[in-house]
């Protein structure tokens, strides 16, 4: 009886451990000296499945020394499976007119299970004052 209970408990532990996916430990400065300029965002989700599985957690903006806008998006895969996502940034001037960019096509990014990473985008010119990040799921 005891042996059966131990085997059952061991089986449950192995099953639970096998379902946790990939774990990543991290260490960072608790007394941060860098200050993020987090911005509020507006979202339009036309793919509810992608919105459940993946998201932009935070948007940080800054200007570089030349006065060009930079955007850093912290993105996260919420699932226990690898996820491939296409990203594209559209830039807009002070009059909300889209700026055409050479090579401004889709970028493919692979996110491991539960992975979070920051991806930076730099505006094509000083005229860019606003942006829109587009996301598209890639089916494997």
Secondary structure, 3 states (H helix, E strand, C coil): CHHHHHHHHHHHHHHHHHCCCCCCCCCCCCCCCCCCCECCCCCCCCCHHHHHHEEEEEEEEEECCCCCEEEEEEEEECCCCCEEEEEEEEEECCCCCEECCCCCCCEEEEECCCCEEEEEEECCCCCCCEEEEEEEEECC
